[in-house]
Amino acid sequence: MISAFLFMPGIAFGEIDRVLVDKSQRKMFLYKENEIVRQYTIALGGIPKGHKQQEGDQRTPEGVYVLDYVNEKSTFHRSMHINYPNASDKQAAAKRGVDPGGMIMVHGQRNGAGMLSGLMQLFDWTDGCIAISNFEMDEFLSLVPVGTEIEIRW
């Protein structure tokens, strides 16, 4: 059920306890106690379907990860790091003899291009990250604490 808070800015409801990314819908949902309290339209990597296999494949990982730190000196309007690759991702990449990649983030628009977010969010343009508008990124960081679980699925 979608909470009444979904489109009511300024309502205080505390910290988010789970983030769900549905790549097939191009949506990111923020949960508080099993209720959706925010929803964002997202842009993904250039090849969105399927789990990230290696550096440079333009895929967004799939699985359960943790949002483990905020980067305020990003080349994008703020960012929060996803702890990809995990041990399983590293092991799978090692078996294939490839670099699993890394630096997967939830971030805003490229610095200096925030005014284009309405256009940029219409297609998948990242190298595997999850992009939202700058306004949404500011809100995301105000609601989502470091250490929050993020599930990414098709």
N, C-alpha and C positions, 0 to 999 in steps of 0.2 A: 504494500500500500504506500502511496506517495503521501508524505506528510504535508500538512497545511503550510509548513515553513518553506516549502520548495521555492516559491516565488515571492516570498515576503522578506525583502532585505531589512536588516536592522533587528530581526528577531534573535534574541540570545538563546542559544540552546546548548552551549558547551562544545567540547571538542568532538570531532568526528572519530569514530572508532574503527572504521573500515572503508576502504575505497575499492570499488569494482569498476573495471574497464571492460566494456563489451565492444570489442574491435569491430564485429560485424555490423553493429548499429552506429558506430562512431560516437559512442556515449561514454561518459564517466559519471559514476554515481557515488555520492558521499553518504555514508550511513552513520546514524547515531542510534544505538540500541535497536538494530534491525529495521529501522525506518529510513527511507531515502529522504534526505533533507536538502540536497542540492544535486543538480544534474547539469553537465556541461557537454556541449558538442565538441568533439576532438578531431584533430588531424594526427595521422600516424606516419609511419615510414612508408616509403614509396612502394613497397611490396608488403601490404598489411596482413595478408592471410598466411598463417603458419608461424611456428615458433622460431625465434632468432636462433640461427645455427652458427654464425661466425661474423667476425668483424667485416663491415662493409656490405652485408647482405640486404640492408634497408628494411629489415623486419623488426617489429616490436615483439619483445619476448612474450611468452604465455606461461602462466603459472602463478604461484603465490610467492610474493616477495615482500620486502619491507622498505618503506620510505625512510632512509637512514640519515640524511643530512640535507641542509639547505645551502645552496650556492648563490650568494648575493652578487658575485662577480662573474656571472655567466655572460656569454655572448648573446644570450636571449634575456628577455625581461624576467628575471628571477627564475630560479629552478629548484626542484627538489629531486634528489637522487634516488633511484630505485636500485636495490642491492643486487642487480644482475651483473655478472653471472654468479649463481650460487654454486655449491659444490657439485651438484648434478650436472649443471650446464658446463662447468669446467671439465668434468670427466668425459662427457659426451664429445666435447670439442677435441680433447686430447686423443680420444679414440679415432677421430677423423683426421688428426694431425693439423688442426686449424686453431686459430686464435678465436676465442668465443666473443671477443669484443667487450664493450663496457660503456660506461658513461651514459647510461640510459636514464633519462630525466623526464619529469613532468615539468614543462616550461611554458612561458609566454611566447610572444612573437620575437623575432630577431630584433636586437637593439636598433632603434631608428625606424623600424617598419611597423610599429604598433597601429598606425592609422590604416594599414592594409589588412588587419585581422579579419574583417568581414569577408574579404575575398580569399585570404589565405586558408581560412577554415573550411572552404568549399572543396579542397582537395588534399591528398596526402603528400606532404612535402618534407617531413623530417627524415633523418637517417635511421630512425628506429625509436625515437622519443615520442612522447605524448604531448601535443601542443594544444593550448587553450588561449583565449584572448588575454591581454595584459590585465584588464580589470578582473577577469576570472582568476588569474594567477595570484593577484593580490589577495582576493577573497580566499582562495584555496589555502594559501600559506597562513592566513589568519585563523583558519578552521582546523587544519590537519596538522597534528603534532608529529614531530620526528618520532619514529618507532611504530607508526601506523602500518598495518598490513594493507597491501594492495594486491588484489587478484586481477590478472589480465587474462581474458579468454576470448575465443572467437565466438 
